[in-house]
Amino acid sequence: MFHLLLVARSGPARLLGPPPYLPELEELWSPWALLLCLTWLGLQAALYLLPARKVAEGQELKDKSRLSYPINGFQALVLTALLVGLGVLAGLPLSALPEMLLPLAFAATLIAFIFSLLLYLKALVAPASALAPGGNSGNPIYDFFLGRELNPRICSFDFKYFCELRPGLIGWVLINLALLMQEAELRGSPSLAMWLVNGFQLLYVGDALWHEEAVLTTMDIIHDGFGFMLAFGDLAWVPFTYSLQAQFLLYHPEPLGLPLASVICLINAVGYYIFRGANSQKNAFRKNPSDPRVAGVSHLLPYFYLLYFTALLVHREARDEQQCLRKYGLAWHAYCRRVPYRIVPYIY
């Protein structure tokens, strides 16, 4: 993560080469950065505790119970945007944030490590039914990394669910916005490429938080314990590496014309349509495999046309093959060497 942050701001920006330099501890450690990270986590925790538009039940646990989760992530995104907007109007120097990315990443990593250690200690006194399937190996290093407890909570506050989408994803959008504002200060206005990166990634984050309930059927929630792997990934890796495109554009501006930008927008729209449709289907199937929208084949009759014509065309092709061989002889063999597939390329 630190290598990527250093490379993004360097001149050559070589991913596979050595880092441009090794930062001193004074460049990494900042009490202000630690305070800023803790304040950010506190703000998102407060927004998590606000009344939710909906409370959803998770998947069935080993003891046959189900946990309840507040569905208010999108609400948290909107309220965060309002607070940040008011702060900027009041003089909040958001464009100074990119200069603090290294100490902020260091502080987030430190928080993730200490948090994971506390989670590991908490899991030592948790009942066996609360442990994750893969985080109870007996190897303390492995269990610390993967996470022993499946759903660590204090009262109704679910630490894993909170970290999964809130501080990291919304923090990613905030860093992108800060990079856009700093580019505007440096060059007079943000580039079209920077606008597109901010817009596309905001769409992704907004989509994730709007469909927050779908995370309850993912592997992270129903199978993985909550240890350093997820804590570091959610709190540090996501905001500081997922914003790499915007970081790169700040230090290495890329000209982009409207025709190419239009093509990029079209590709993104198609990709988003596929992404949202696929994820919605997966979530619906995980919640109810018998859901008629995603159940699959329930009757053979509607597929008769497809099966009949597949058999008909394969048989017709075989007869046509014999007729052409008799008619053209060696010329047909030469043709088949140049056109080796009969119906479906590389398959048949």
N, C-alpha and C positions, 0 to 999 in steps of 0.2 A: 504493500500500500504506500509506504513512504517512498519507495523507489519510483512508483508511478507519479506521485506528487512532484518529486524532484525533476523527473524527466519531462513532464508536461510543460514546465516553465523554462526548461533549458533551450538553448539555441538549436542544437541538432535534433532534439526530441527523439533519440534512438531508444526504442523500447528494449532491445536485446543487448545493448551495450552496458557498460558499467555506469553507475549514477554519476552525474556531473561533479558532485562533491559529496562529502559526508558531513551533515550538519552537526555543529557543536550542540551540547546539551542546552546551552543558553538559548539556542534558536528553537529547540523543541519544547522546552518547559516554560510555561507562563501561567502564573496563578490566575490571571485574568481569563485566559482561555479555559481553565478548569472551571472557574466561576460561571463563565458563559455557557459551558456545556451543562452544568448542573442546573442553571436557570432554565435552559431550554427543556431539559427533562422534566423539571418541575412544572413548567407551563403545560407541556403535553399531558402530564399526569393529571393536572387540574382539569384540562379539557376532557380527558377520559372519564372523569368522575361526574361530569355534567349529565343532566337527564338525557337519555338516549331516545331517538325516534322509534327505536325498536330494540327488544331484548331477545336474542336468539339462543336456542339450545344447541350445544355441541353434539358430537357423535357419542354413542354409548360407550362408557368406560368399562374396565374389567369388572367392576363391582355393580354393573348394570345401571349406574346413575348417569346423569347428564349435567354438565355445567352450563351456566348461563353467561352470556357475553353481551355487553352493550354494543349496539351498532350505531356508532356516532363518529366514525373516522372522518367521513366527508364533512361533517359539521365541524370537526376540529380543524380541518384544512381551511374551511371558509373563515372561521374565527381567527385562525393564525394569520391569514391573508389580511383581514381587517386590522388586526393589531399591528402587523408589520407596516401596513400602509399608513396608519396613524402615526407610527413611530418615525417613518421617513418624513412625513409632513412636519413633524415636530423637530426634525433635525437629526434623526438617527443616522449615523454614518455607515450605512449598509455596504457602501462600495469599498469600505476598508476591510471587509471580511476576507476577501481573497488573500490579503497579505498575512492573514492569521491561520491559513489552512494547515500548515505544519504543526504549530502548537495545539490547534484544535483537534487534529487527528491524534496527536500524542495524548491529549487529555481524554479523548473518547476511548482510546485503547486502554489507558490506565483505569478508567471507570469500568470498562467491560471486564477487565481482569479481576478487579476487586469484587465487582458484582457477581461474577462467575464463582469466585471463591466462597462468597456468602451463600450462594445458591447450593453449592456442593455441601457446605456444612449443614444447611437446612435440610437437605435431602437425607443426611445421615440419620435423622430422627423421624423421617417420613415413613408411613406404613408401606408395606410391600406392595399393596394395591395401587399406590400412587407413583410407583417407579416406572420409568420408560422401558420398553422392551429391550433396547440396545445399550442402555447406559448403566447397567448393573453388572459389569463384567468382573469386578473385584480388582481391576487395575486402576489405581486412583488417578493416574495421569489421563488414561483413556476416558474414564468416567467424568473427570473434570472437563475434558474437552467436549465430549458428546452430550453430557448432561444426564444426571441420575433421575431427577424427578420430572414427570411428564408435564404436569400443570402446576408449577409452584405459584401459590397464592398467599396473600394476606387478606383475610376476609373475602370480599368479592373482587379484589384487585388482582387480575391475572397478569403476572409479569411477562410471560412469553407472548401472550396475545397482544399486550400493550406494545412491546418492543417490535413485534413482527411488522407492523405497518406505520406506526405513528412517528416516533422521533426520527428514524432514518429516512423514510421516504419524504416526509415533509421537510426535513433538513436538507435533503438533496435538492428539492425545488428552491429552497431559500438560498443555497449556495449558488445555484444557477442564476437566480435573480441578481445576486450580489455581483457575479461576474459580468452579467449584462450591464449593470449600472456602472461598473468600473470601466468597461469598454466604452460606454457613452461618454464618460469623463475624459478618457484618453484620446478618443478619435472623433468626438463631437456627436456621434450617434451610434447605436448598436448596429452591427452588420446584419444583413439578411440571414446569413448562416446562423448567427447567434440567436436571432429571433426564432428561427425554425427549431433549433435544438431546445430552446426553452419551451416553445409551444408543444412540440412532440412529447417531451419528457413530462411536462405538466399534464398532458392528456393521459399518459400512462399512469401517473400517480393518482390523478383524479379518478380514473377508471378503477384502480385498485381499491381506493377508499370508498367509492360509490358502491362497489360490489364487495364490501368488506366481509359480509357474511360468508362468501365463498371460501375464505381462508380457513374456515372451520373444518373443511373436508380435505385440507392439504396434508401432505406428509409431515410438514413441520409441526402442525398442531396435534395430529392424531397419533404420531409414531415417535418423533424425535424428542428426546429430553431437552431441557433448557440448560445448556452449559456454555462454555466459552465459544464454541463454534457458532451458535446462533446469536449469542450476546454480542460478540465482536462483529459478526456479519451485519446484524441489524443496526448497531449503534455507531460503528466506525467504517466498515468496508463499504456499505451502501452509499452513504452520503459523500464520502471522499473519493471513491473510485467511479461511481456512476456519473459523477459530474465531470469526468475527464474530458468529454467532448467540449464542454463550455470552457474548461480550463485551457485546453489546447487552442481554441479559437481566440482567447484573450491574448495569448502570447504569440500565436502564429495565425494572423488573420487570413481568411480564405475568401477571395472574391466569388460571388455567386450571382448570376443573372436570373431574371424572372423566368425565362423558358425552362432552365434546368431546375429552378426552385419549384416550378409547377409540376414537373415530372416527379421530383422528390416527394411532393405533397400527395400526388396520386399514388405512388408506391406505398407511402405510409398509410394512406387511407385503406388500400387493399389489405395491407398487412394487419392493420388494426381490426378490420372486419373479420379476417380469419382468426386472429388472436382472440377476440372477444367471443366469437361464435364457438370456437373450440373449448375455451375455458368454461363457458356457460354450460355446454353439453357435458363436460367432465364433472362439473359440480352437480348438475342435475342427476347424473347417473350415480355418483357417490352417495347422494342423499337418498335416492330411491331407484334402484336398478330396474324396477318395473314401470317406471314413468313412461307412458306411451310415446313421449317425445324422443326418448333415447333408448327404448327397449330393443330396438333391432327387429330382427325377424320374429314376428309372432304368427304369421300365416304364409304359406308357400304360394297361395293362389295369386296374389298381386304380382309375383315375380315370374309367372308362367311365360309372359311375353319375352322377358329377357332370356330365360333358360331355353325356350323354344328356338329363338332366333340365333342364339349362340350355337346350338347343335346344328341348326339348318345351315348356317354360314360355314361352319367347319366342314360339314359333309359336302357342301357345294364346292368349296375350295379344293377338297380332295379329288372330286370328280373332274373339276376344271384342270387340275394338275395332270391327270392321266390323259385327258383330251389334248392338252397342249404338247405333252411329251410325244404322243403319236403324230401330231401334226407337224411339229417343228424339229423333232429329233435332237441332233447335236446342238443346234442353235438354242434349244430350250435349256439344255444343260449349261451352256455358256451364260445364258441369261440368269439362271439360278445361282451361278457362282457370283455374279455381280449383285444380285438381289436375293440374299440368302433367307430372308424372313418372309413368311407367307402372309400373315395378317398383322401381328403385333411385333414391332421391332424388338429384337433381343430376347423375345419370349417364345414366339411361335411363327 
